Amino acid sequence: MAVDRRKFLKGGALAGGALITSPWVFSTGAHAAGEIKVGVLFSLTGGLSIVEKSLHDATMMAISEINAAGGVKGMKIAAIAEDGASDPKTYNEKASKLVIQDRVPTVFGSYTSASRKAVLPVFEKRNNLYFYPTYYEGFECSKNVVYTGAVPNQQLSNFIPWIIKTLGKKKFFIVGSNYIYPREMAKVSKILIEKNGGEWVADEYLELGHSEWGSMVNKIKNSGCDVVLSNVVGDSVIAFYREYKNQGLTHDKLPICATVTSEIEIAAMGADYAVGSYTSFPYFQAIDTDRNKAFIERYRAFVKDPKAVTHHALESSYFQVFLWKQAVEKAAEVTPIAIREAVKGQEFDAPNGHVKIEAENLHTYLTPRIAQWQPDGQGKIIDAYKEPVMPLPYVAYGETPTNLFCTSKGLDASKLKT
């Protein structure tokens, strides 16, 4: 049913006013006539800005494209951008500011699980809505977050068996940055490694942002492993791969298989350090479709950098804004609850392929892919699923498409005990 702009605005104001416990009201005080304010919260400074600045840019690009095409039912999207400064505490403060002071109905943001966990209480307490674009460890079920990055069954369930069966590598040295994402991904990996007939010989961590990797790489050399599973994050990735080569390790004999290393880290470290290593993601810049090529061209034009690279979290940051737009238009009102309900089942033809929001758990159907890094800094896609895979954030704990742990009713914690 078509909804004109005047009715749309009125509906948003009435719905916002009805949310007595909500800190924001859809009115001219919070939103100028003819616009919808949203929050954009990524790290523009600090160690994680090497990645997060690109997520910010992709979000702003999507907003710009939507506005240029007429906006949302004729209303422009007005972005209020804040800097998480690579610090969870700052993330929490900025999220509170966006929700309480700026009264935005939605925030797009975060890269690390540490920052997502830091802002989650803000959105759950205020019943607001957060769009999170990064691949993550799963094991979360929130009614206030839309997850558009890969979960373990879209990144590890294909990767671990492939490493063992195709590469013939069975002794894993697991290494990561010291916070929730790498540790939880290691848990999932161990289950999959053992299930597929492999073994893990070590599970080691260094602090996020750590740059001295000599001792860790030496441990890897002497561990007896035949493959390294890396969950290292941020600028530590660069230091790790450089030290790896400096100590004479090569990816043809002892490959790094990563869940985080993307085009942007490869560009920052120099392609030579990663040649022959592997990464599992639903999106790579190398996807050979007209839609993706056009996306890359538009992104480079937007950031005014003809050599800028695209990557999975960047691409999710982009397409999730369009899913949000579609949800707002379907809801015909701009309230967090209405947008959340309307986003369920939304579909979009993204640069990575067709995506869809699973109505039960607010995660996204994505297509798993594996790539090997080449001398030009691009990943050659050497394995890909034929179609998107249903997101299962609790796959490591036995969740299946016919036995969901996370549903629209919330988490059935009793299933975690069985």
C-alpha positions as CSV (number, residue, x, y, z in Angstrom):
1,M,0.0,0.0,0.0
2,A,1.4,3.4,-1.0
3,V,2.0,5.8,1.8
4,D,2.4,9.5,1.1
5,R,5.0,11.6,2.9
6,R,2.6,13.6,5.1
7,K,0.9,10.4,6.5
8,F,4.3,8.8,6.8
9,L,5.6,11.7,9.0
10,K,2.4,11.7,11.0
11,G,2.5,8.0,11.6
12,G,6.1,8.2,12.8
13,A,5.3,11.0,15.2
14,L,2.3,9.2,16.7
15,A,4.2,5.9,17.0
16,G,7.2,7.7,18.6
17,G,4.9,9.4,21.1
18,A,3.4,6.1,22.1
19,L,6.7,4.8,23.2
20,I,6.6,6.4,26.6
21,T,9.7,4.6,27.8
22,S,11.7,5.5,24.7
23,P,14.2,8.4,25.0
24,W,13.3,9.8,21.5
25,V,10.1,11.1,19.9
26,F,9.7,11.5,16.1
27,S,9.0,15.2,15.9
28,T,10.4,18.3,14.4
29,G,12.6,18.6,17.5
30,A,14.5,15.5,16.8
31,H,14.0,15.4,13.0
32,A,13.8,18.4,10.8
33,A,10.8,18.3,8.4
34,G,11.6,16.1,5.5
35,E,14.5,14.2,7.0
36,I,15.2,11.1,9.1
37,K,18.2,11.2,11.4
38,V,20.3,8.1,11.9
39,G,23.5,7.4,13.8
40,V,26.8,6.3,12.2
41,L,29.3,5.0,14.8
42,F,32.7,3.7,13.8
43,S,36.3,4.3,14.9
44,L,37.7,7.2,12.9
45,T,40.8,7.3,15.1
46,G,42.9,4.7,17.0
47,G,44.3,1.3,15.9
48,L,41.0,0.0,14.5
49,S,40.5,3.0,12.2
50,I,42.6,1.2,9.6
51,V,39.4,-0.8,8.9
52,E,36.6,1.1,10.5
53,K,37.1,4.3,8.5
54,S,36.1,2.3,5.4
55,L,32.9,1.0,7.1
56,H,32.0,4.6,7.9
57,D,32.6,5.6,4.3
58,A,30.5,2.7,2.9
59,T,27.7,3.7,5.2
60,M,27.8,7.3,4.1
61,M,28.0,6.2,0.5
62,A,24.8,4.2,0.8
63,I,23.1,7.1,2.5
64,S,24.3,9.5,-0.3
65,E,23.0,7.1,-3.0
66,I,19.6,6.7,-1.3
67,N,19.3,10.5,-0.9
68,A,20.3,11.1,-4.5
69,A,17.5,8.7,-5.6
70,G,14.8,10.5,-3.7
71,G,15.4,9.4,-0.1
72,V,13.0,7.4,2.0
73,K,9.5,8.2,0.9
74,G,10.8,11.6,-0.2
75,M,12.6,12.2,3.1
76,K,16.4,12.6,3.2
77,I,18.5,10.6,5.6
78,A,20.6,12.8,7.8
79,A,23.6,11.1,9.3
80,I,25.0,12.0,12.7
81,A,28.5,10.5,12.7
82,E,30.4,9.8,15.9
83,D,33.9,8.4,16.5
84,G,34.2,5.2,18.6
85,A,38.0,5.9,18.8
86,S,38.8,2.2,18.9
87,D,37.7,2.1,22.6
88,P,34.7,0.2,24.0
89,K,34.0,2.8,26.7
90,T,33.9,5.6,24.1
91,Y,31.6,3.4,22.0
92,N,29.2,3.2,24.9
93,E,29.3,6.9,25.5
94,K,28.7,7.8,21.9
95,A,25.9,5.3,21.5
96,S,24.2,6.8,24.5
97,K,24.6,10.2,23.0
98,L,23.0,9.2,19.7
99,V,20.1,7.4,21.3
100,I,19.3,9.7,24.2
101,Q,20.4,13.2,23.1
102,D,20.1,12.9,19.3
103,R,17.1,10.6,19.5
104,V,17.9,8.6,16.4
105,P,15.7,5.5,15.7
106,T,18.6,3.5,14.3
107,V,22.4,3.5,14.6
108,F,24.8,1.8,12.1
109,G,28.1,0.9,13.6
110,S,30.9,-1.2,15.2
111,Y,33.6,-3.5,13.9
112,T,34.8,-5.5,16.9
113,S,32.6,-7.6,19.2
114,A,34.1,-5.7,22.1
115,S,32.5,-2.5,20.8
116,R,29.2,-4.2,20.0
117,K,29.0,-5.7,23.5
118,A,29.8,-2.2,24.8
119,V,26.9,-0.6,23.1
120,L,24.4,-3.5,23.4
121,P,23.1,-2.4,26.8
122,V,22.2,1.0,25.5
123,F,20.1,-0.3,22.7
124,E,18.4,-3.1,24.7
125,K,17.6,-0.8,27.7
126,R,16.2,2.0,25.4
127,N,14.6,-0.5,23.0
128,N,16.4,1.2,20.1
129,L,17.9,-0.5,17.0
130,Y,21.5,-1.2,16.0
131,F,22.7,-2.5,12.6
132,Y,26.0,-4.4,13.0
133,P,27.9,-5.1,9.7
134,T,30.8,-7.3,10.9
135,Y,31.4,-11.0,10.7
136,Y,31.3,-12.2,14.3
137,E,31.5,-15.2,16.6
138,G,27.7,-15.8,17.0
139,F,26.4,-16.8,20.4
140,E,24.2,-13.7,20.7
141,C,20.5,-13.3,20.3
142,S,19.2,-9.7,20.6
143,K,15.9,-8.2,19.5
144,N,17.7,-4.9,19.1
145,V,20.4,-5.8,16.7
146,V,20.3,-6.6,13.0
147,Y,23.4,-8.6,12.1
148,T,24.5,-8.4,8.5
149,G,28.0,-9.9,8.7
150,A,28.9,-13.6,8.6
151,V,28.4,-15.9,11.6
152,P,30.5,-19.1,12.1
153,N,28.4,-21.4,10.0
154,Q,29.0,-19.0,7.1
155,Q,32.7,-18.6,7.6
156,L,34.1,-21.6,9.5
157,S,31.7,-24.5,8.7
158,N,33.0,-24.4,5.1
159,F,36.6,-23.4,5.9
160,I,37.8,-26.0,8.5
161,P,36.7,-29.0,6.5
162,W,38.2,-27.5,3.4
163,I,41.5,-26.9,5.1
164,I,41.6,-30.5,6.3
165,K,40.3,-32.3,3.2
166,T,41.6,-30.1,0.4
167,L,44.8,-28.7,1.8
168,G,45.5,-31.8,3.7
169,K,46.4,-29.8,6.8
170,K,45.4,-31.4,10.1
171,K,47.5,-29.8,12.9
172,F,46.2,-26.3,13.7
173,F,47.9,-23.5,15.6
174,I,45.1,-21.1,16.6
175,V,46.2,-17.6,17.2
176,G,44.1,-14.5,17.9
177,S,43.8,-11.1,19.5
178,N,42.8,-11.2,23.1
179,Y,39.1,-10.4,23.3
180,I,35.7,-12.1,22.7
181,Y,35.6,-12.6,18.9
182,P,38.9,-14.5,18.6
183,R,38.3,-16.6,21.7
184,E,34.7,-17.6,20.6
185,M,35.8,-18.3,17.1
186,A,38.5,-20.6,18.5
187,K,35.9,-22.5,20.4
188,V,33.9,-23.1,17.2
189,S,37.1,-24.0,15.3
190,K,38.1,-26.6,17.9
191,I,34.8,-28.3,17.6
192,L,35.0,-28.3,13.8
193,I,38.6,-29.4,13.7
194,E,38.0,-32.4,15.9
195,K,34.8,-33.3,14.1
196,N,36.7,-33.4,10.8
197,G,39.6,-35.5,12.0
198,G,42.1,-32.8,12.8
199,E,43.8,-31.5,16.0
200,W,44.8,-28.2,17.5
201,V,48.2,-28.0,19.0
202,A,48.0,-24.5,20.5
203,D,45.5,-21.7,21.2
204,E,47.4,-18.4,21.8
205,Y,46.5,-14.7,22.1
206,L,48.1,-11.3,22.2
207,E,46.4,-8.1,23.1
208,L,44.5,-6.1,20.5
209,G,46.9,-3.7,18.8
210,H,50.0,-5.7,19.8
211,S,52.8,-5.1,17.4
212,E,55.6,-7.3,18.7
213,W,55.1,-10.8,17.2
214,G,58.6,-12.3,17.3
215,S,58.0,-14.6,20.2
216,M,54.6,-15.8,18.9
217,V,55.8,-16.6,15.5
218,N,58.7,-18.5,17.0
219,K,56.2,-20.5,19.0
220,I,54.4,-21.3,15.7
221,K,57.7,-22.4,14.1
222,N,58.4,-24.8,17.0
223,S,54.9,-26.1,17.6
224,G,54.8,-28.9,15.0
225,C,51.7,-27.4,13.4
226,D,51.1,-27.6,9.6
227,V,48.5,-24.8,9.4
228,V,47.8,-21.5,11.3
229,L,44.3,-20.5,11.9
230,S,44.4,-16.7,12.5
231,N,41.7,-14.7,14.3
232,V,44.1,-11.7,14.7
233,V,42.3,-8.4,14.3
234,G,43.1,-4.8,13.3
235,D,46.6,-3.4,12.8
236,S,48.0,-6.4,14.6
237,V,47.3,-8.4,11.4
238,I,49.9,-6.4,9.6
239,A,52.6,-6.9,12.3
240,F,51.8,-10.6,12.4
241,Y,52.1,-11.3,8.7
242,R,55.3,-9.2,8.3
243,E,57.0,-11.0,11.2
244,Y,55.8,-14.4,9.8
245,K,57.7,-13.7,6.5
246,N,60.7,-12.1,8.4
247,Q,61.2,-15.4,10.2
248,G,61.3,-17.3,7.0
249,L,57.8,-18.9,7.1
250,T,56.0,-19.3,3.8
251,H,52.4,-19.9,3.1
252,D,53.0,-22.7,0.6
253,K,54.5,-24.9,3.4
254,L,52.8,-23.4,6.5
255,P,49.8,-21.4,5.4
256,I,47.9,-18.9,7.4
257,C,44.2,-19.4,7.1
258,A,42.4,-16.4,8.4
259,T,38.9,-15.3,9.4
260,V,39.7,-11.6,9.6
261,T,42.4,-10.7,7.0
262,S,40.8,-8.9,4.2
263,E,41.8,-6.7,1.2
264,I,42.3,-3.7,3.5
265,E,44.8,-5.4,5.7
266,I,46.6,-6.9,2.7
267,A,46.9,-3.4,1.1
268,A,48.2,-2.0,4.4
269,M,50.9,-4.7,4.9
270,G,51.9,-5.2,1.3
271,A,50.7,-8.0,-0.8
272,D,54.0,-9.9,-0.7
273,Y,53.5,-10.8,3.0
274,A,50.2,-12.6,2.3
275,V,50.7,-14.3,-1.0
276,G,49.5,-17.9,-0.8
277,S,47.6,-17.5,2.4
278,Y,43.8,-17.9,2.7
279,T,40.7,-16.2,4.1
280,S,37.1,-17.2,4.3
281,F,34.4,-14.5,3.8
282,P,31.1,-14.1,2.0
283,Y,32.5,-11.1,0.0
284,F,35.7,-10.5,-1.8
285,Q,36.5,-7.6,-4.1
286,A,37.4,-10.2,-6.7
287,I,33.7,-11.4,-7.1
288,D,33.4,-11.2,-10.9
289,T,29.9,-9.7,-11.5
290,D,28.8,-6.5,-13.1
291,R,27.0,-5.5,-9.9
292,N,30.2,-5.8,-7.8
293,K,32.4,-4.1,-10.4
294,A,30.0,-1.1,-10.5
295,F,30.0,-1.1,-6.7
296,I,33.8,-0.9,-6.5
297,E,33.9,1.9,-9.1
298,R,31.3,3.9,-7.1
299,Y,33.1,3.4,-3.8
300,R,36.4,4.6,-5.3
301,A,34.7,7.6,-6.7
302,F,33.0,8.3,-3.4
303,V,36.2,8.2,-1.4
304,K,38.2,9.9,-4.2
305,D,40.8,7.1,-4.2
306,P,41.2,5.1,-7.5
307,K,43.1,2.4,-5.6
308,A,40.7,1.9,-2.7
309,V,39.8,-1.7,-1.8
310,T,36.5,-3.1,-0.8
311,H,36.0,-6.0,1.7
312,H,33.4,-8.0,3.5
313,A,32.6,-5.7,6.5
314,L,32.6,-2.7,4.2
315,E,30.2,-4.3,1.8
316,S,27.9,-5.3,4.6
317,S,28.0,-1.7,5.9
318,Y,26.8,-0.6,2.5
319,F,24.0,-3.0,1.8
320,Q,22.5,-2.9,5.3
321,V,21.5,0.7,4.8
322,F,19.4,-0.4,1.9
323,L,17.7,-3.1,3.9
324,W,17.0,-0.5,6.6
325,K,15.5,1.8,3.9
326,Q,13.2,-0.9,2.7
327,A,12.1,-1.7,6.2
328,V,11.3,1.9,7.0
329,E,9.2,2.1,3.8
330,K,7.4,-1.0,4.7
331,A,6.8,0.1,8.3
332,A,5.5,3.5,7.2
333,E,6.7,4.9,10.5
334,V,10.1,5.7,11.9
335,T,10.3,3.9,15.2
336,P,12.8,1.3,16.3
337,I,10.2,-1.4,16.9
338,A,8.4,-0.8,13.6
339,I,11.6,-0.9,11.7
340,R,12.8,-4.1,13.4
341,E,9.5,-5.9,12.6
342,A,9.6,-4.6,9.0
343,V,13.2,-5.6,8.4
344,K,12.4,-9.3,9.0
345,G,12.5,-11.1,5.7
346,Q,13.8,-8.1,3.7
347,E,15.9,-9.1,0.7
348,F,18.4,-7.2,-1.4
349,D,20.8,-7.8,-4.4
350,A,24.0,-6.8,-2.8
351,P,27.5,-6.8,-4.4
352,N,28.2,-10.2,-2.8
353,G,25.0,-11.6,-4.2
354,H,21.4,-12.0,-2.8
355,V,21.0,-11.4,0.9
356,K,18.0,-11.8,3.2
357,I,17.3,-11.1,6.8
358,E,16.2,-14.2,8.7
359,A,12.9,-13.2,10.5
360,E,13.6,-15.4,13.5
361,N,17.1,-14.2,14.6
362,L,17.7,-11.0,12.6
363,H,20.9,-12.4,11.1
364,T,21.6,-12.5,7.3
365,Y,21.6,-15.2,4.7
366,L,25.1,-15.0,3.0
367,T,27.1,-17.1,0.5
368,P,30.3,-18.6,2.0
369,R,33.5,-18.2,-0.1
370,I,37.2,-19.0,0.3
371,A,40.0,-17.1,-1.4
372,Q,43.8,-17.4,-1.8
373,W,45.7,-14.1,-1.7
374,Q,47.6,-13.2,-4.9
375,P,50.6,-11.0,-5.7
376,D,48.2,-8.1,-6.7
377,G,46.7,-8.0,-3.3
378,Q,43.4,-9.6,-4.4
379,G,41.9,-12.8,-3.3
380,K,41.4,-15.5,-5.9
381,I,38.1,-17.2,-5.1
382,I,38.8,-20.9,-5.1
383,D,35.7,-22.2,-3.3
384,A,32.2,-20.9,-3.1
385,Y,28.7,-22.1,-2.2
386,K,26.1,-22.1,-4.9
387,E,23.6,-20.1,-2.8
388,P,23.2,-18.2,0.4
389,V,23.3,-20.1,3.7
390,M,20.9,-19.6,6.6
391,P,22.6,-17.9,9.5
392,L,22.9,-20.0,12.6
393,P,24.6,-18.0,15.4
394,Y,24.6,-21.0,17.8
395,V,25.8,-23.7,15.3
396,A,28.7,-24.6,17.5
397,Y,26.2,-25.6,20.2
398,G,24.1,-27.8,18.0
399,E,21.7,-25.3,16.3
400,T,20.3,-26.4,13.0
401,P,17.8,-24.9,10.5
402,T,15.1,-27.1,12.0
403,N,16.1,-26.6,15.6
404,L,16.7,-22.9,16.2
405,F,18.1,-21.7,19.5
406,C,17.5,-18.0,18.7
407,T,14.0,-17.0,17.6
408,S,11.8,-14.0,17.6
409,K,10.8,-15.0,21.1
410,G,14.4,-14.8,22.3
411,L,17.1,-17.3,23.2
412,D,16.0,-20.8,24.3
413,A,18.8,-21.2,26.8
414,S,17.7,-24.7,27.8
415,K,19.0,-25.9,24.4
416,L,22.5,-24.8,25.3
417,K,22.5,-27.3,28.1
418,T,21.8,-30.3,26.0
